[in-house]
Amino acid sequence: MNADRSVVVHPDATNLATATAARLINRLADAQADRKPAHVALTGGRVAADVYRHILDSRFRDTVDWGAVHFWWGDERFLPTGNKDRNETQAHEAFLDELRVDREHLHPMPSADTVDTVEESASVYAAELDAAGHGRGLPGFDLVLLGVGEDGHVASLFPGQESLKASDRTAVGVHDSPKPPSERTTLTFAALNSAEEVWVIASGAGKAEAVAAALEGGDVPAAEVRGRRHTRWLVDADAASELQKFEF
Ligand SMILES: O=C(O)[C@H](O)[C@@H](O)[C@H](O)[C@H](O)COP(=O)(O)O
């Protein structure tokens, strides 16, 4: 059961990205103080890319031993390695290539030139997650970072799709993503919610309806995410503009 949920409303998109970058650095440094290596699952999207870029620019960035962080992905577009639209590519360009990461600790979801189908991609990734978890299925994410779509999707878990029900698996393939490209690999809720903390970041008025639905009883995938210890919604004022019940 989710122990705790918080909503932090930031005045604007830049403040959201810079504050979340600092929060992420602190979260990873705290996780490393408890145990190394730390495990984080990254997300794709424009808002997340802004956060990654601000991590790189942060004067606190080397508080984290980046070589002792395992980087996973919450979802990935089923495209060839290096394709500019892959979440992995965007993360490398935004910050990973400039940090002293350990290449052995990078865990991209299989690409379209290494496996034939999204089902195979999901199966290979599930096996990698299980191996990292020493047979327990998952490595014990210290943090899962998520964006949210206008339709309330998180990762590549879209409204009305079978993937929402895949509670017995940690990763599944997606064929009909309404957000292009149509073929993707995604962690399931079982995997996302295994994390100590789950953070959802949202910026802009276009996300306001999805944020309100997720936080105020609506039927959207984003309403289903919860960290084992903490769930944080990190939003800017525009994305919070349709929240009714929160005083801020
Ligand atoms: O592969 C993807 O597209 C992402 O993982 C997706 O879940 C994204 O985080 C949201 O769609 C928000 O994207 P924006 O931040 O660009 O609005």
The ligand as an SDF file (V2000), in Angstrom:
LIG
                    3D

 17 16  0  0  0  0  0  0  0  0999 V2000
    8.2770    7.1790  -24.5060 O   0  0  0  0  0  0  0  0  0  0  0  0
    7.6330    8.1580  -24.1000 C   0  0  0  0  0  0  0  0  0  0  0  0
    7.0600    8.9500  -24.8420 O   0  0  0  0  0  0  0  0  0  0  0  0
    7.5960    8.4760  -22.6320 C   0  0  0  0  0  0  0  0  0  0  0  0
    8.1320    7.5640  -21.8390 O   0  0  0  0  0  0  0  0  0  0  0  0
    6.2310    8.9190  -22.2310 C   0  0  0  0  0  0  0  0  0  0  0  0
    5.6640    8.1650  -21.1930 O   0  0  0  0  0  0  0  0  0  0  0  0
    6.3890   10.3760  -21.8210 C   0  0  0  0  0  0  0  0  0  0  0  0
    7.0710   10.4250  -20.5570 O   0  0  0  0  0  0  0  0  0  0  0  0
    5.0570   11.0700  -21.7160 C   0  0  0  0  0  0  0  0  0  0  0  0
    4.3770   10.8780  -22.9400 O   0  0  0  0  0  0  0  0  0  0  0  0
    5.2730   12.5760  -21.4510 C   0  0  0  0  0  0  0  0  0  0  0  0
    6.0110   13.1010  -22.5250 O   0  0  0  0  0  0  0  0  0  0  0  0
    6.3270   14.6900  -22.5640 P   0  0  0  0  0  0  0  0  0  0  0  0
    7.1160   14.9930  -21.3190 O   0  0  0  0  0  0  0  0  0  0  0  0
    7.1290   14.8850  -23.8350 O   0  0  0  0  0  0  0  0  0  0  0  0
    4.9850   15.3950  -22.5830 O   0  0  0  0  0  0  0  0  0  0  0  0
  1  2  2  0
  2  3  1  0
  2  4  1  0
  4  5  1  0
  4  6  1  0
  6  7  1  0
  6  8  1  0
  8  9  1  0
  8 10  1  0
 10 11  1  0
 10 12  1  0
 12 13  1  0
 13 14  1  0
 14 15  2  0
 14 16  1  0
 14 17  1  0
M  END
$$$$
